[in-house]
Amino acid sequence: MGRPSKKQERTEEILQAFQRCVARFGLEGSSLERIAEEAGLQRSLVRHFVGNRDDLIAMLADRVIAQSDAQWSAFLEILPPQGAVEALLEGLFHEATSDPEFVLVIESLIFASSQKPELQQLMQQWLKRFTDDVTGIIARDFPQNSAEDLSAVAFGIVSLYFNLDSLAPIGLNDQYREPAYKAAQRLINSLSN
């Protein structure tokens, strides 16, 4: 296997820098100047390797979703066939598995998607897959509940998950981690056994 090309290396460096900038400054606050500074490159090189801003956003979305899908698939593989809901909640709300930077980037992409139909469709598909998977995990442990109730509980848990790490910039995600976990458990407890 050959060594990655300079273009691949630089593109990856730029995308990593862009992701860090988006987590800190949001999508709108992540100027090419900031990205170039974060990547240790000149602004002209950022444009040379990744193209215009729309190209950069599309590449970031693809990268973040691919990373998310890979991590999520690995997590799903280790879930037990029975009693998976408790492992799901631990995985979503435990400090060791928390990734506020990732959640902030996802939320920035979701926010920006209102102005970009292709991005909106991509983010809708990603969120639907995630929510459907959470619903499916809950349904395995609580099969006697209606699809409507399972879907509502899953959406509540997904919402708690995203909201928790979105509090990182103001330093409150650790303070609300336990209450978010307990709220997710209460949602699960609302289902009948």
C-alpha positions as CSV (number, residue, x, y, z in Angstrom):
1,M,0.0,0.0,0.0
2,G,1.4,3.4,-1.0
3,R,1.9,6.4,1.0
4,P,-1.0,8.9,1.0
5,S,-0.6,11.8,-1.4
6,K,0.3,15.2,-0.3
7,K,-3.2,16.4,-1.3
8,Q,-4.8,13.7,0.8
9,E,-2.6,14.6,3.8
10,R,-3.3,18.3,3.5
11,T,-7.0,17.8,2.9
12,E,-7.2,15.7,6.1
13,E,-5.2,18.3,8.1
14,I,-7.5,21.0,6.8
15,L,-10.7,19.0,7.6
16,Q,-9.4,18.3,11.1
17,A,-8.7,22.0,11.6
18,F,-12.1,22.9,10.2
19,Q,-13.8,20.5,12.6
20,R,-12.0,22.0,15.6
21,C,-12.9,25.5,14.4
22,V,-16.5,24.6,13.9
23,A,-16.7,23.1,17.4
24,R,-15.2,26.4,18.9
25,F,-16.7,29.1,16.6
26,G,-19.6,27.5,14.8
27,L,-19.8,27.1,11.1
28,E,-20.3,30.8,10.4
29,G,-17.4,31.8,12.7
30,S,-15.0,29.3,11.0
31,S,-13.5,31.6,8.4
32,L,-10.9,30.4,5.9
33,E,-8.4,32.5,7.8
34,R,-9.2,30.7,11.1
35,I,-9.1,27.3,9.4
36,A,-5.7,28.1,7.7
37,E,-4.3,29.3,11.0
38,E,-5.5,26.2,12.9
39,A,-4.1,24.0,10.1
40,G,-0.8,26.0,10.0
41,L,-1.2,26.8,6.3
42,Q,-1.7,29.8,4.2
43,R,-5.3,30.6,3.3
44,S,-4.5,30.1,-0.5
45,L,-3.4,26.6,0.3
46,V,-6.7,25.8,2.0
47,R,-8.6,26.8,-1.1
48,H,-6.1,25.0,-3.3
49,F,-6.5,21.7,-1.5
50,V,-10.2,21.8,-0.6
51,G,-11.9,24.3,-2.9
52,N,-14.4,26.8,-1.9
53,R,-16.4,27.1,1.3
54,D,-19.3,25.0,0.1
55,D,-16.9,22.3,-1.0
56,L,-15.3,22.4,2.5
57,I,-18.7,22.2,4.3
58,A,-19.7,19.2,2.1
59,M,-16.4,17.5,2.8
60,L,-16.7,18.1,6.6
61,A,-20.3,16.8,6.6
62,D,-19.2,13.6,4.8
63,R,-16.2,13.2,7.1
64,V,-18.2,13.7,10.3
65,I,-21.0,11.4,9.2
66,A,-18.6,8.7,8.1
67,Q,-16.8,8.9,11.5
68,S,-20.1,8.8,13.3
69,D,-21.4,5.8,11.3
70,A,-18.2,3.9,12.0
71,Q,-18.2,4.6,15.7
72,W,-22.0,3.9,16.0
73,S,-21.6,0.6,14.1
74,A,-18.8,-0.5,16.4
75,F,-21.0,0.4,19.4
76,L,-24.0,-1.5,18.1
77,E,-21.8,-4.6,17.6
78,I,-20.9,-4.8,21.3
79,L,-24.5,-4.3,22.6
80,P,-25.9,-7.5,24.3
81,P,-28.8,-9.1,22.5
82,Q,-31.0,-8.7,25.6
83,G,-30.9,-5.9,28.1
84,A,-29.3,-3.6,25.6
85,V,-31.1,-0.5,26.8
86,E,-29.0,0.0,29.9
87,A,-25.8,-0.4,27.8
88,L,-27.2,2.1,25.3
89,L,-27.8,4.7,28.1
90,E,-24.3,4.1,29.5
91,G,-22.8,4.5,26.1
92,L,-24.7,7.7,25.3
93,F,-24.4,9.4,28.7
94,H,-21.2,8.2,30.3
95,E,-18.4,10.8,30.6
96,A,-15.9,8.5,29.0
97,T,-17.9,8.2,25.8
98,S,-18.9,11.9,25.7
99,D,-17.6,13.9,22.7
100,P,-18.8,17.5,22.9
101,E,-16.7,18.6,20.0
102,F,-18.5,16.1,17.7
103,V,-21.9,17.1,18.9
104,L,-21.2,20.8,18.4
105,V,-20.0,20.1,14.9
106,I,-23.1,18.0,14.1
107,E,-25.4,20.8,15.6
108,S,-23.6,23.4,13.5
109,L,-24.1,21.3,10.3
110,I,-27.8,20.8,11.3
111,F,-28.2,24.5,11.8
112,A,-26.6,25.4,8.5
113,S,-28.7,22.8,6.6
114,S,-31.7,25.2,6.5
115,Q,-29.8,27.1,3.8
116,K,-28.3,24.1,2.0
117,P,-30.8,21.5,0.7
118,E,-28.2,18.8,0.0
119,L,-26.8,19.2,3.5
120,Q,-30.3,19.2,5.0
121,Q,-31.1,15.9,3.3
122,L,-27.8,14.4,4.4
123,M,-28.3,15.5,8.0
124,Q,-32.0,14.3,8.0
125,Q,-30.9,10.8,6.8
126,W,-28.1,10.6,9.4
127,L,-30.4,11.6,12.3
128,K,-33.2,9.3,11.1
129,R,-30.7,6.3,11.0
130,F,-29.5,7.2,14.5
131,T,-33.0,7.6,16.0
132,D,-34.3,4.5,14.2
133,D,-31.4,2.5,15.7
134,V,-32.2,3.8,19.2
135,T,-35.8,2.9,18.7
136,G,-34.9,-0.6,17.5
137,I,-32.7,-1.2,20.6
138,I,-35.5,-0.1,22.9
139,A,-38.0,-2.2,21.0
140,R,-36.0,-5.3,21.5
141,D,-36.2,-4.9,25.3
142,F,-39.8,-3.5,25.3
143,P,-41.5,-5.3,22.4
144,Q,-45.0,-5.0,23.9
145,N,-45.1,-1.2,23.5
146,S,-46.6,0.6,20.6
147,A,-44.4,2.0,17.8
148,E,-45.6,5.5,18.7
149,D,-44.4,5.1,22.4
150,L,-41.1,3.6,21.4
151,S,-40.4,6.3,18.9
152,A,-41.3,9.0,21.4
153,V,-39.0,7.6,24.1
154,A,-36.2,7.1,21.5
155,F,-36.5,10.7,20.3
156,G,-36.5,12.0,23.9
157,I,-33.3,10.1,24.6
158,V,-31.6,11.3,21.4
159,S,-32.6,14.9,22.3
160,L,-31.2,14.5,25.8
161,Y,-28.0,13.2,24.4
162,F,-27.5,16.1,21.9
163,N,-28.5,18.7,24.4
164,L,-26.1,17.4,27.1
165,D,-22.9,17.8,25.1
166,S,-24.2,21.1,23.5
167,L,-23.7,22.6,27.0
168,A,-19.9,22.1,26.9
169,P,-19.1,25.6,25.7
170,I,-20.7,27.0,28.9
171,G,-19.2,24.4,31.1
172,L,-22.4,22.7,32.2
173,N,-22.4,19.3,30.5
174,D,-20.7,17.6,33.5
175,Q,-23.2,19.2,35.9
176,Y,-26.1,17.9,33.9
177,R,-24.7,14.5,32.9
178,E,-26.3,12.6,35.8
179,P,-29.7,14.4,35.5
180,A,-29.7,13.7,31.7
181,Y,-29.0,10.0,32.4
182,K,-31.8,9.9,35.0
183,A,-34.2,11.6,32.7
184,A,-33.4,9.0,30.0
185,Q,-34.0,6.2,32.5
186,R,-37.3,7.8,33.4
187,L,-38.3,7.8,29.8
188,I,-37.4,4.1,29.6
189,N,-39.3,3.4,32.8
190,S,-42.4,4.9,31.2
191,L,-42.6,1.9,28.9
192,S,-44.4,-1.2,30.1
193,N,-42.5,-4.5,30.6
